[in-house]
Amino acid sequence: MNGQIKFILNGKDVVYAGSAAARLLDVLRDEYGLTGVKCGCKEGECGACAVLLNGQLVNSCMVAMGFVDGSIVLTIEGYKETARFAALDKAFAETAAVQCGYCIPGMVLAAEAVLAENPHPDEATIRSGLSGNLCRCTGYNAIVKAVQAAAEEGAGLW
Amino acid sequence: MVGGYIPFGMQEALEILAGGGCVPYAGGTDLMVKESAADTRYVFLHRIRDLKCITVDAEYFICGACCTYTELLRSRHTPAILKEAISQIAAPAIRNTATIGGNVANASPKADAALILMVTDALVRLQSKRGVRIVPIKELYLGRGVADILPDELISEFWVPLSRARLPYFYEKVGARKALAISRVSFAGIADVSGGRVNHVATAFGAVEDVIVRREEIDGMLTGLSVAEAQALKGEYLAAYDAAIKPIRGRVSAEYRKAVCGNLLGAFFDSHIK
């Protein structure tokens, strides 16, 4: 390995000295204590471990640390500090879009990815954008409504 | 540090691969699902700009092996048939990292982007420290999960003939759900029918046998015929594929796969050979 793995994690420069083959999911949870990143399936099927890598939604279970070198990683803990999160948080609460909550960190970051690309998405766009994030509680309708509400009430944030 | 290398250029990557014992890492979406050995060393390819090109020349659509599906979907150069297949692969988070090169190198018969490269008779450019090989994609597949890629080689580019990629097409993916579906059967067909004559027909079936099915000799039955002659031959054409396809059993039965193949082939024929 040519040097250490350096990246920006939730706005801070970090240097990771472990294996380049380690999973980003495991490193975020075990090395950096970011347990908002949930482990659901470890095979890219559920989206519970989703984070933003250079602004793009990725499943952290499917990313090796070498791939992260030089990148910007944003987890739900970092996103929580933003006005955009506040708008989504309010909308998810008001539409009762959260039940057990396990999928929600990934779901919120998927919603951010949808709204960052299209601040006024139609329902089909939202459903497509969230299609990699599984929720076993809500049946999705409340979550879709929450994203629609955030887009309306958070106008100008995206 | 253990676990890999992050080369900044193609030559550096090829030097590392020539040393042996390394696994190329493009998007990682197939590699990370597999249980890797504790001493696995990856060669991370994401910083090699040569592997990220998307362009066209007079004859080919050319894309680098490390282009992600999202990048290919966003490019104005990407042929519509390839975009249609890619848009149905997995979900956004996976399309943001998964690459077309990884899809081909994994050599799965269920690889949806590879199906399009097969039906369009794409060429694969392989590069090593020893030189360059250009191989028709059909010759790359040796078996389920086995591609003719030597340990010191990297797929660098795919060349898709525009004369094929821009033909009217038919694409259908049959899966258990809309997103995150692994194909149970996939089918692509292209047809060049003009002046009342069938000039070219190509089909490919995915998730049916150990490798993607591409039977040029059967499709060739229709080449050069008038539309009326081709339509009269429809039964024989479908029967030839029915005899040729030997479906595997999996989550769905072999009988189901074969029936779906026949239905999709028939739908392609009816909609495009006219």
Boltz contact constraints between the chains, C-beta under 6 A:
constraints:
  - contact:
      token1: [A, 1]
      token2: [B, 1]
      max_distance: 6.0
  - contact:
      token1: [A, 1]
      token2: [B, 4]
      max_distance: 6.0
  - contact:
      token1: [A, 19]
      token2: [B, 2]
      max_distance: 6.0
  - contact:
      token1: [A, 19]
      token2: [B, 3]
      max_distance: 6.0
  - contact:
      token1: [A, 20]
      token2: [B, 3]
      max_distance: 6.0
  - contact:
      token1: [A, 20]
      token2: [B, 4]
      max_distance: 6.0
  - contact:
      token1: [A, 21]
      token2: [B, 3]
      max_distance: 6.0
  - contact:
      token1: [A, 21]
      token2: [B, 4]
      max_distance: 6.0
  - contact:
      token1: [A, 21]
      token2: [B, 40]
      max_distance: 6.0
  - contact:
      token1: [A, 21]
      token2: [B, 42]
      max_distance: 6.0
  - contact:
      token1: [A, 43]
      token2: [B, 33]
      max_distance: 6.0
  - contact:
      token1: [A, 44]
      token2: [B, 94]
      max_distance: 6.0
  - contact:
      token1: [A, 45]
      token2: [B, 180]
      max_distance: 6.0
  - contact:
      token1: [A, 50]
      token2: [B, 93]
      max_distance: 6.0
  - contact:
      token1: [A, 56]
      token2: [B, 96]
      max_distance: 6.0
  - contact:
      token1: [A, 57]
      token2: [B, 92]
      max_distance: 6.0
  - contact:
      token1: [A, 57]
      token2: [B, 93]
      max_distance: 6.0
  - contact:
      token1: [A, 58]
      token2: [B, 93]
      max_distance: 6.0
  - contact:
      token1: [A, 58]
      token2: [B, 96]
      max_distance: 6.0
  - contact:
      token1: [A, 58]
      token2: [B, 97]
      max_distance: 6.0
  - contact:
      token1: [A, 59]
      token2: [B, 93]
      max_distance: 6.0
  - contact:
      token1: [A, 62]
      token2: [B, 28]
      max_distance: 6.0
  - contact:
      token1: [A, 62]
      token2: [B, 29]
      max_distance: 6.0
  - contact:
      token1: [A, 62]
      token2: [B, 32]
      max_distance: 6.0
  - contact:
      token1: [A, 63]
      token2: [B, 28]
      max_distance: 6.0
  - contact:
      token1: [A, 64]
      token2: [B, 28]
      max_distance: 6.0
  - contact:
      token1: [A, 66]
      token2: [B, 4]
      max_distance: 6.0
  - contact:
      token1: [A, 66]
      token2: [B, 6]
      max_distance: 6.0
  - contact:
      token1: [A, 66]
      token2: [B, 42]
      max_distance: 6.0
  - contact:
      token1: [A, 66]
      token2: [B, 44]
      max_distance: 6.0
  - contact:
      token1: [A, 67]
      token2: [B, 28]
      max_distance: 6.0
  - contact:
      token1: [A, 67]
      token2: [B, 44]
      max_distance: 6.0
  - contact:
      token1: [A, 67]
      token2: [B, 46]
      max_distance: 6.0
  - contact:
      token1: [A, 69]
      token2: [B, 6]
      max_distance: 6.0
  - contact:
      token1: [A, 129]
      token2: [B, 92]
      max_distance: 6.0
  - contact:
      token1: [A, 131]
      token2: [B, 91]
      max_distance: 6.0
  - contact:
      token1: [A, 131]
      token2: [B, 179]
      max_distance: 6.0
  - contact:
      token1: [A, 132]
      token2: [B, 91]
      max_distance: 6.0
  - contact:
      token1: [A, 132]
      token2: [B, 92]
      max_distance: 6.0
  - contact:
      token1: [A, 132]
      token2: [B, 93]
      max_distance: 6.0
